[in-house]
């Protein structure tokens, strides 16, 4: 009887949790901009789309094991994830399981897209994606220009969760039309691959987009400030170099094999990386994105994606630049509440936010007249 009671309690608690979760999900829209109008035709189309996970045919090739990888110095002593990276480092073209071919209105009409938000995400990060969709990632017109959103995702590694995660991504793709999912494992070491393969997609599907925000799914972006900053530059993104973020210079590669950021001398034998911007959030012009894609064809992949982009810039004869409004290490202030929205009125991006913080901050910033006795002052916007 006790056992039955115990199981019944567990069942009851689980049911209550499910109801609460559903209730919150159904009422999330009250948190967001009430003026956003959804295209009902598009909504109905995706609501009735089949759930089959059909690969989309873009050019790709079969990824085969590089048997010569075992000849790399100290290969047998490397951790397993590095062995895997070295074995499949040459693979760059993978099937696209979920595409959004009309995200930018088609290649010919993509010049109408001013800013494409390209957000790196992992299959399990559903709550983060939902928060982005309803806050800074809303697809709408800002200052008279179009902003679009796309999530970049691989396939899940835990086999026990793979089926349900794939179903989740499939559903998101059909409901929101904002997912690119390739058939490679979504791991930290594959972030560089994700960057390069996205740039290939951009060239094919959205070549006319003026600018790209490339960042993580746990950052907070003040979208109107980003658009205003980009508009202030004058020239269109297809005619000028732009690569700005939180600049890192003179950064040495990590040689400790137990580190997440480990890079063996086999892959990179120099003592420091070329200058690069932290991968949490970067603004890139379409001109520069094309240059990076072109140069990446001549540079072997390394497992640190932001440093790799710096290597591509170096080869193209271009430089990354610092912007004080991009805070990839957050806002650090002594003895004050750094979550005060007054500090976020002038920034472009801050890392890192959990979903509920994203919702709260976005709502707070919609108040046109914040009662602020102070703000975060940026001494310089762009340091060139």
Secondary structure by P-SEA (a helix, b strand, c coil): caaaaaaaaaaaaaaaaaaaaaaaaaacccccccccccaaaaaaaaaaccccccccccbbbbbbbccccccccccccccaaaaaaaacccccccccccccccccccccccccccccccccccccaaaaaaaaaaccccccccccbbbbbbbbbbbbccccaaaaaaaaaaaaaaacccbbbccccccccaaaaaaaaaaaaaaccccccccccccccccccaaaaaaaaaaacccccccbbbbbccccccccccccccccccccccccccccccccccccbbbbcaaaaaaaaaaaaaccccccaaaaaaaaaaaacbbbbbbcccccccccccccccccccccccccccccccaaaaaaaaaaaccccccccccccccccccc
